[in-house]
Amino acid sequence: MNTLWKSLRWLGFGLVVLLAAACGGGSTEGDAGSTGIVNISLTDAEGDFVTYTVDVLSLTLTRSDGTTVETLPVKTRVDFARYTDLTEFLTAASVPKGVYKHATMTLDYRNADIRVEDANGDAVAVGAIRDENGDPVTTLTVTVRLEGVRALPVVPGIPRLLALDFDLQKSNTVDTSVTPPTLSVAPVLYAEVDRELDKPMRLRGPLQSVNENDGSFHLFIHPFHARWVTGSRPFGSLRVETDENTRFEIDGQAYAGAEGLAVLALEPKYTGVIVRGRYRLQPRRFEATEVYAGSSVPGGEMDVATGSVVARRGDALTLRGVTVQRRDGTVVFNDTVTVTVAASTVVRKAASPDPLDKEAISVGQRLVVFGTLTQTDINDLRLDAGNGYARLLYTDLRGSVVVNDAVNDVFDLELRAINGRNPAIFDFTGTGTSPAEDADPHDYELDTATLDVTGIGPGTAIHAKGFVTPFGSAPKDFTATAVAWQNGQ
């Protein structure tokens, strides 16, 4: 039996208890002296699951007197494999004041879509899903105790942050010795109180209001790919702060700071918005670094595909590990989608207003593309982005150091994974200035000029984030914006 110990190593929830009296910020109204607001967010770690999609039926908090509060207004479908580099706000709920002793989550596996990478790098759906007793799984419930330094007192006027860590490394075991693979699930949950999360946070939902005077706006929380229908019940709301460094993309146009907020203020209420930023504890606030709105948000006027470029032939891109969201609101996972770009495709990097050309998109790059599906056969999905947008997302590399020579500006890796996928599925033809210069996953060349990588010796395990070099211009193969390694290696 093979255990995917790197697969979805943890799934975290951050719960933020805000001022109960903050009803002007869109919180649930009630007696300011008897309730507090809990914001719940979700994330997960890098792993080998290509998709891990289940329904979250319930997330409850239990008070010391036995009172139980449900924090989810409706069940929501989540692909946990998509949250390797960020945390997502899940809900904001008004809860009675008191000391909460337990948090309990219920997952529904009856319509699960769970796939793992096989030895060839292909996505294979798991067959039987069983619990630790070997019985077929329908729903699973996991509870964590909140006590000692992890106690959660909800008191109006005293905001708190509770982060729940659902450890999927310990929760999931895959047996690949049988066909199809089988999955054993034994959920494990941990908790921490008042800790700023390391990962950026994402907030999605329809626009509630904009306040240009104080540089803020409010969103109704509507997480993941849940489609908003006017009149439907939101998952709460949250205030978002912006400043001169906040980057906006609204209906395909780039803005910064106050100009972007002013354009957002012109959008009608319930316009779709996605925000990336950080939640700060001193004082409690959510600071936006990137804001996307209107047709720049999946589920708007265009069809959208998000995945990794594994090959490029001219203007035809092959994406793998793709989430496809159609303009009618349907969302599917498909391991392969063909995307066509053109000179008219608007291309930008995440968090950058600067326009790029289509050659900025190369093999290995993680990408979100807006366009029109011209072929809807699930076995041959095709998207035309000629009149759409392409956004370069941060790409994730895992590997070990081959050479680190600061004098000669050399930092090369033996790649183990690109965006969690086997490097063997990537065809690097055309990535270099000549065939001899095409990227080589066994000697992958990183530009680390802005980073201090002194003293990282050969064989050291590396985790790097950044952007792939434009197509046809390697070496170097990759511009790193962050590099992490384990101390002592």
MOSULJO-V524954 format. One record per residue. N is the residue number from 1. RES is the residue in one letter. PSI is psi in whole degrees, 0 to 359 (999 if undefined). OMEGA is omega in whole degrees, -180 to 180 (999 if undefined). Layout:
n:N res:RES psi:PSI omega:OMEGA
n:N res:RES psi:PSI omega:OMEGA
This chain:
n:1 res:M psi:133 omega:179
n:2 res:N psi:132 omega:179
n:3 res:T psi:127 omega:178
n:4 res:L psi:77 omega:-175
n:5 res:W psi:339 omega:178
n:6 res:K psi:356 omega:-173
n:7 res:S psi:119 omega:175
n:8 res:L psi:61 omega:-168
n:9 res:R psi:332 omega:171
n:10 res:W psi:149 omega:177
n:11 res:L psi:115 omega:-174
n:12 res:G psi:145 omega:172
n:13 res:F psi:131 omega:173
n:14 res:G psi:125 omega:178
n:15 res:L psi:124 omega:-177
n:16 res:V psi:116 omega:180
n:17 res:V psi:113 omega:-175
n:18 res:L psi:177 omega:-180
n:19 res:L psi:129 omega:180
n:20 res:A psi:333 omega:-177
n:21 res:A psi:1 omega:-174
n:22 res:A psi:45 omega:-177
n:23 res:C psi:333 omega:178
n:24 res:G psi:342 omega:179
n:25 res:G psi:12 omega:176
n:26 res:G psi:9 omega:180
n:27 res:S psi:167 omega:179
n:28 res:T psi:130 omega:-176
n:29 res:E psi:150 omega:178
n:30 res:G psi:190 omega:179
n:31 res:D psi:114 omega:-176
n:32 res:A psi:341 omega:180
n:33 res:G psi:1 omega:-174
n:34 res:S psi:353 omega:-177
n:35 res:T psi:162 omega:172
n:36 res:G psi:162 omega:-178
n:37 res:I psi:131 omega:178
n:38 res:V psi:119 omega:173
n:39 res:N psi:131 omega:-176
n:40 res:I psi:131 omega:179
n:41 res:S psi:164 omega:-171
n:42 res:L psi:143 omega:177
n:43 res:T psi:179 omega:176
n:44 res:D psi:164 omega:-175
n:45 res:A psi:166 omega:-180
n:46 res:E psi:142 omega:-180
n:47 res:G psi:188 omega:-174
n:48 res:D psi:0 omega:171
n:49 res:F psi:129 omega:177
n:50 res:V psi:321 omega:170
n:51 res:T psi:144 omega:178
n:52 res:Y psi:81 omega:-172
n:53 res:T psi:119 omega:177
n:54 res:V psi:170 omega:176
n:55 res:D psi:132 omega:172
n:56 res:V psi:110 omega:-176
n:57 res:L psi:325 omega:-170
n:58 res:S psi:146 omega:171
n:59 res:L psi:108 omega:-174
n:60 res:T psi:153 omega:171
n:61 res:L psi:136 omega:-179
n:62 res:T psi:125 omega:-179
n:63 res:R psi:163 omega:-176
n:64 res:S psi:335 omega:179
n:65 res:D psi:6 omega:178
n:66 res:G psi:352 omega:179
n:67 res:T psi:131 omega:-180
n:68 res:T psi:133 omega:-179
n:69 res:V psi:123 omega:175
n:70 res:E psi:129 omega:-176
n:71 res:T psi:349 omega:178
n:72 res:L psi:127 omega:179
n:73 res:P psi:326 omega:178
n:74 res:V psi:163 omega:175
n:75 res:K psi:152 omega:-180
n:76 res:T psi:141 omega:-178
n:77 res:R psi:131 omega:-173
n:78 res:V psi:132 omega:170
n:79 res:D psi:98 omega:-175
n:80 res:F psi:337 omega:-179
n:81 res:A psi:347 omega:-179
n:82 res:R psi:356 omega:-171
n:83 res:Y psi:51 omega:-178
n:84 res:T psi:343 omega:-175
n:85 res:D psi:13 omega:178
n:86 res:L psi:172 omega:177
n:87 res:T psi:143 omega:-180
n:88 res:E psi:134 omega:173
n:89 res:F psi:130 omega:-178
n:90 res:L psi:314 omega:-177
n:91 res:T psi:162 omega:170
n:92 res:A psi:123 omega:-174
n:93 res:A psi:143 omega:174
n:94 res:S psi:123 omega:-178
n:95 res:V psi:150 omega:178
n:96 res:P psi:148 omega:178
n:97 res:K psi:158 omega:-179
n:98 res:G psi:181 omega:179
n:99 res:V psi:122 omega:-177
n:100 res:Y psi:131 omega:-172
n:101 res:K psi:339 omega:-177
n:102 res:H psi:148 omega:166
n:103 res:A psi:134 omega:-175
n:104 res:T psi:131 omega:179
n:105 res:M psi:138 omega:177
n:106 res:T psi:124 omega:179
n:107 res:L psi:140 omega:-180
n:108 res:D psi:116 omega:-178
n:109 res:Y psi:5 omega:-173
n:110 res:R psi:330 omega:177
n:111 res:N psi:31 omega:-177
n:112 res:A psi:145 omega:171
n:113 res:D psi:96 omega:-176
n:114 res:I psi:123 omega:-178
n:115 res:R psi:144 omega:179
n:116 res:V psi:160 omega:177
n:117 res:E psi:131 omega:176
n:118 res:D psi:186 omega:-176
n:119 res:A psi:337 omega:179
n:120 res:N psi:0 omega:-179
n:121 res:G psi:6 omega:-180
n:122 res:D psi:152 omega:179
n:123 res:A psi:123 omega:-178
n:124 res:V psi:128 omega:179
n:125 res:A psi:138 omega:176
n:126 res:V psi:153 omega:178
n:127 res:G psi:255 omega:-178
n:128 res:A psi:138 omega:174
n:129 res:I psi:119 omega:-174
n:130 res:R psi:158 omega:176
n:131 res:D psi:185 omega:-175
n:132 res:E psi:345 omega:177
n:133 res:N psi:0 omega:-180
n:134 res:G psi:5 omega:-180
n:135 res:D psi:148 omega:178
n:136 res:P psi:140 omega:-178
n:137 res:V psi:132 omega:168
n:138 res:T psi:293 omega:173
n:139 res:T psi:152 omega:178
n:140 res:L psi:139 omega:178
n:141 res:T psi:135 omega:179
n:142 res:V psi:137 omega:-176
n:143 res:T psi:143 omega:174
n:144 res:V psi:139 omega:177
n:145 res:R psi:141 omega:178
n:146 res:L psi:99 omega:-176
n:147 res:E psi:166 omega:-179
n:148 res:G psi:231 omega:179
n:149 res:V psi:348 omega:179
n:150 res:R psi:13 omega:177
n:151 res:A psi:146 omega:-178
n:152 res:L psi:90 omega:174
n:153 res:P psi:126 omega:176
n:154 res:V psi:110 omega:-178
n:155 res:V psi:126 omega:177
n:156 res:P psi:131 omega:179
n:157 res:G psi:354 omega:179
n:158 res:I psi:87 omega:-180
n:159 res:P psi:145 omega:177
n:160 res:R psi:158 omega:177
n:161 res:L psi:120 omega:177
n:162 res:L psi:121 omega:178
n:163 res:A psi:122 omega:177
n:164 res:L psi:130 omega:-178
n:165 res:D psi:104 omega:179
n:166 res:F psi:102 omega:-169
n:167 res:D psi:97 omega:-178
n:168 res:L psi:349 omega:170
n:169 res:Q psi:315 omega:-180
n:170 res:K psi:344 omega:-174
n:171 res:S psi:341 omega:-173
n:172 res:N psi:133 omega:174
n:173 res:T psi:128 omega:-179
n:174 res:V psi:130 omega:176
n:175 res:D psi:107 omega:-179
n:176 res:T psi:6 omega:180
n:177 res:S psi:352 omega:178
n:178 res:V psi:161 omega:180
n:179 res:T psi:122 omega:-6
n:180 res:P psi:166 omega:179
n:181 res:P psi:152 omega:176
n:182 res:T psi:154 omega:-177
n:183 res:L psi:132 omega:173
n:184 res:S psi:129 omega:-176
n:185 res:V psi:126 omega:175
n:186 res:A psi:88 omega:-169
n:187 res:P psi:140 omega:179
n:188 res:V psi:133 omega:-176
n:189 res:L psi:136 omega:176
n:190 res:Y psi:171 omega:-179
n:191 res:A psi:148 omega:171
n:192 res:E psi:152 omega:-179
n:193 res:V psi:137 omega:176
n:194 res:D psi:62 omega:174
n:195 res:R psi:127 omega:175
n:196 res:E psi:132 omega:-178
n:197 res:L psi:142 omega:-179
n:198 res:D psi:327 omega:-176
n:199 res:K psi:152 omega:171
n:200 res:P psi:156 omega:-179
n:201 res:M psi:147 omega:178
n:202 res:R psi:139 omega:179
n:203 res:L psi:129 omega:179
n:204 res:R psi:153 omega:173
n:205 res:G psi:178 omega:179
n:206 res:P psi:148 omega:-179
n:207 res:L psi:134 omega:178
n:208 res:Q psi:308 omega:-179
n:209 res:S psi:161 omega:179
n:210 res:V psi:136 omega:176
n:211 res:N psi:96 omega:-178
n:212 res:E psi:333 omega:-177
n:213 res:N psi:321 omega:-180
n:214 res:D psi:9 omega:175
n:215 res:G psi:35 omega:-176
n:216 res:S psi:166 omega:170
n:217 res:F psi:163 omega:180
n:218 res:H psi:141 omega:174
n:219 res:L psi:142 omega:162
n:220 res:F psi:132 omega:180
n:221 res:I psi:125 omega:177
n:222 res:H psi:91 omega:-163
n:223 res:P psi:164 omega:172
n:224 res:F psi:225 omega:-177
n:225 res:H psi:15 omega:179
n:226 res:A psi:126 omega:-176
n:227 res:R psi:131 omega:-180
n:228 res:W psi:131 omega:174
n:229 res:V psi:126 omega:-179
n:230 res:T psi:129 omega:-178
n:231 res:G psi:348 omega:178
n:232 res:S psi:161 omega:-176
n:233 res:R psi:121 omega:178
n:234 res:P psi:169 omega:178
n:235 res:F psi:29 omega:-175
n:236 res:G psi:193 omega:178
n:237 res:S psi:165 omega:-176
n:238 res:L psi:144 omega:176
n:239 res:R psi:136 omega:-180
n:240 res:V psi:129 omega:178
n:241 res:E psi:141 omega:177
n:242 res:T psi:163 omega:174
n:243 res:D psi:191 omega:-176
n:244 res:E psi:343 omega:-180
n:245 res:N psi:354 omega:-180
n:246 res:T psi:128 omega:179
n:247 res:R psi:134 omega:180
n:248 res:F psi:144 omega:165
n:249 res:E psi:115 omega:-175
n:250 res:I psi:119 omega:-178
n:251 res:D psi:39 omega:175
n:252 res:G psi:357 omega:-180
n:253 res:Q psi:143 omega:-176
n:254 res:A psi:141 omega:178
n:255 res:Y psi:171 omega:176
n:256 res:A psi:147 omega:172
n:257 res:G psi:223 omega:-174
n:258 res:A psi:327 omega:179
n:259 res:E psi:316 omega:179
n:260 res:G psi:319 omega:180
n:261 res:L psi:323 omega:179
n:262 res:A psi:320 omega:178
n:263 res:V psi:320 omega:177
n:264 res:L psi:324 omega:-180
n:265 res:A psi:338 omega:179
n:266 res:L psi:345 omega:179
n:267 res:E psi:145 omega:180
n:268 res:P psi:157 omega:175
n:269 res:K psi:144 omega:-179
n:270 res:Y psi:8 omega:172
n:271 res:T psi:137 omega:179
n:272 res:G psi:135 omega:-178
n:273 res:V psi:142 omega:170
n:274 res:I psi:134 omega:-179
n:275 res:V psi:135 omega:168
n:276 res:R psi:139 omega:-179
n:277 res:G psi:201 omega:-179
n:278 res:R psi:141 omega:173
n:279 res:Y psi:124 omega:-177
n:280 res:R psi:146 omega:-178
n:281 res:L psi:336 omega:-174
n:282 res:Q psi:91 omega:-10
n:283 res:P psi:176 omega:-178
n:284 res:R psi:120 omega:-180
n:285 res:R psi:157 omega:174
n:286 res:F psi:114 omega:-177
n:287 res:E psi:125 omega:-178
n:288 res:A psi:133 omega:170
n:289 res:T psi:327 omega:179
n:290 res:E psi:138 omega:178
n:291 res:V psi:128 omega:177
n:292 res:Y psi:140 omega:-176
n:293 res:A psi:161 omega:177
n:294 res:G psi:227 omega:-178
n:295 res:S psi:354 omega:175
n:296 res:S psi:5 omega:-179
n:297 res:V psi:132 omega:175
n:298 res:P psi:143 omega:-179
n:299 res:G psi:6 omega:179
n:300 res:G psi:242 omega:-173
n:301 res:E psi:351 omega:-176
n:302 res:M psi:163 omega:168
n:303 res:D psi:150 omega:-173
n:304 res:V psi:137 omega:175
n:305 res:A psi:133 omega:178
n:306 res:T psi:124 omega:-179
n:307 res:G psi:193 omega:-178
n:308 res:S psi:135 omega:177
n:309 res:V psi:117 omega:-180
n:310 res:V psi:348 omega:177
n:311 res:A psi:154 omega:175
n:312 res:R psi:130 omega:174
n:313 res:R psi:104 omega:-175
n:314 res:G psi:238 omega:180
n:315 res:D psi:8 omega:179
n:316 res:A psi:122 omega:180
n:317 res:L psi:138 omega:171
n:318 res:T psi:120 omega:179
n:319 res:L psi:142 omega:176
n:320 res:R psi:157 omega:-179
n:321 res:G psi:51 omega:-166
n:322 res:V psi:133 omega:166
n:323 res:T psi:124 omega:-179
n:324 res:V psi:123 omega:178
n:325 res:Q psi:117 omega:-178
n:326 res:R psi:160 omega:-178
n:327 res:R psi:342 omega:177
n:328 res:D psi:2 omega:176
n:329 res:G psi:348 omega:179
n:330 res:T psi:145 omega:-179
n:331 res:V psi:131 omega:177
n:332 res:V psi:154 omega:170
n:333 res:F psi:132 omega:176
n:334 res:N psi:132 omega:-173
n:335 res:D psi:340 omega:-179
n:336 res:T psi:131 omega:175
n:337 res:V psi:138 omega:176
n:338 res:T psi:129 omega:-179
n:339 res:V psi:134 omega:176
n:340 res:T psi:128 omega:177
n:341 res:V psi:168 omega:-180
n:342 res:A psi:175 omega:179
n:343 res:A psi:334 omega:-179
n:344 res:S psi:352 omega:178
n:345 res:T psi:127 omega:178
n:346 res:V psi:120 omega:-175
n:347 res:V psi:132 omega:175
n:348 res:R psi:159 omega:169
n:349 res:K psi:153 omega:173
n:350 res:A psi:137 omega:176
n:351 res:A psi:15 omega:179
n:352 res:S psi:136 omega:177
n:353 res:P psi:351 omega:-172
n:354 res:D psi:129 omega:178
n:355 res:P psi:145 omega:177
n:356 res:L psi:169 omega:174
n:357 res:D psi:176 omega:-175
n:358 res:K psi:338 omega:-180
n:359 res:E psi:351 omega:176
n:360 res:A psi:343 omega:-176
n:361 res:I psi:114 omega:-178
n:362 res:S psi:177 omega:-176
n:363 res:V psi:131 omega:-178
n:364 res:G psi:340 omega:-176
n:365 res:Q psi:132 omega:171
n:366 res:R psi:139 omega:-165
n:367 res:L psi:144 omega:166
n:368 res:V psi:128 omega:-174
n:369 res:V psi:132 omega:178
n:370 res:F psi:131 omega:-180
n:371 res:G psi:214 omega:-179
n:372 res:T psi:128 omega:175
n:373 res:L psi:119 omega:180
n:374 res:T psi:345 omega:177
n:375 res:Q psi:120 omega:-174
n:376 res:T psi:6 omega:174
n:377 res:D psi:124 omega:-175
n:378 res:I psi:337 omega:179
n:379 res:N psi:356 omega:-178
n:380 res:D psi:56 omega:-180
n:381 res:L psi:133 omega:-180
n:382 res:R psi:136 omega:-179
n:383 res:L psi:129 omega:178
n:384 res:D psi:115 omega:-179
n:385 res:A psi:20 omega:-178
n:386 res:G psi:325 omega:178
n:387 res:N psi:28 omega:-177
n:388 res:G psi:207 omega:-176
n:389 res:Y psi:152 omega:171
n:390 res:A psi:127 omega:-180
n:391 res:R psi:122 omega:177
n:392 res:L psi:118 omega:178
n:393 res:L psi:162 omega:177
n:394 res:Y psi:129 omega:180
n:395 res:T psi:143 omega:-173
n:396 res:D psi:124 omega:177
n:397 res:L psi:140 omega:170
n:398 res:R psi:136 omega:180
n:399 res:G psi:192 omega:178
n:400 res:S psi:150 omega:-176
n:401 res:V psi:131 omega:173
n:402 res:V psi:310 omega:179
n:403 res:V psi:136 omega:170
n:404 res:N psi:98 omega:-176
n:405 res:D psi:95 omega:-177
n:406 res:A psi:327 omega:-179
n:407 res:V psi:318 omega:-178
n:408 res:N psi:11 omega:177
n:409 res:D psi:53 omega:-179
n:410 res:V psi:125 omega:175
n:411 res:F psi:97 omega:-172
n:412 res:D psi:146 omega:-178
n:413 res:L psi:150 omega:161
n:414 res:E psi:111 omega:-174
n:415 res:L psi:137 omega:173
n:416 res:R psi:327 omega:-179
n:417 res:A psi:146 omega:171
n:418 res:I psi:116 omega:-176
n:419 res:N psi:39 omega:177
n:420 res:G psi:2 omega:-178
n:421 res:R psi:153 omega:179
n:422 res:N psi:127 omega:180
n:423 res:P psi:341 omega:-178
n:424 res:A psi:338 omega:-179
n:425 res:I psi:355 omega:-178
n:426 res:F psi:132 omega:177
n:427 res:D psi:108 omega:-173
n:428 res:F psi:13 omega:179
n:429 res:T psi:128 omega:177
n:430 res:G psi:358 omega:-177
n:431 res:T psi:337 omega:-177
n:432 res:G psi:171 omega:177
n:433 res:T psi:342 omega:174
n:434 res:S psi:164 omega:179
n:435 res:P psi:326 omega:180
n:436 res:A psi:340 omega:-178
n:437 res:E psi:4 omega:177
n:438 res:D psi:147 omega:-179
n:439 res:A psi:142 omega:180
n:440 res:D psi:116 omega:-177
n:441 res:P psi:343 omega:177
n:442 res:H psi:349 omega:180
n:443 res:D psi:62 omega:-172
n:444 res:Y psi:122 omega:-168
n:445 res:E psi:119 omega:-179
n:446 res:L psi:139 omega:169
n:447 res:D psi:111 omega:-178
n:448 res:T psi:26 omega:-172
n:449 res:A psi:329 omega:-178
n:450 res:T psi:3 omega:-174
n:451 res:L psi:153 omega:175
n:452 res:D psi:105 omega:179
n:453 res:V psi:23 omega:-179
n:454 res:T psi:134 omega:172
n:455 res:G psi:5 omega:178
n:456 res:I psi:108 omega:-172
n:457 res:G psi:164 omega:177
n:458 res:P psi:141 omega:180
n:459 res:G psi:348 omega:-180
n:460 res:T psi:133 omega:177
n:461 res:A psi:131 omega:-174
n:462 res:I psi:143 omega:170
n:463 res:H psi:116 omega:-178
n:464 res:A psi:147 omega:174
n:465 res:K psi:150 omega:180
n:466 res:G psi:213 omega:-176
n:467 res:F psi:143 omega:178
n:468 res:V psi:143 omega:177
n:469 res:T psi:143 omega:179
n:470 res:P psi:150 omega:-177
n:471 res:F psi:132 omega:177
n:472 res:G psi:9 omega:-176
n:473 res:S psi:2 omega:177
n:474 res:A psi:154 omega:2
n:475 res:P psi:167 omega:-4
n:476 res:K psi:168 omega:-172
n:477 res:D psi:340 omega:-168
n:478 res:F psi:136 omega:175
n:479 res:T psi:112 omega:-177
n:480 res:A psi:132 omega:174
n:481 res:T psi:345 omega:177
n:482 res:A psi:141 omega:176
n:483 res:V psi:130 omega:178
n:484 res:A psi:148 omega:177
n:485 res:W psi:163 omega:-177
n:486 res:Q psi:128 omega:179
n:487 res:N psi:140 omega:178
n:488 res:G psi:352 omega:179
n:489 res:Q psi:999 omega:999
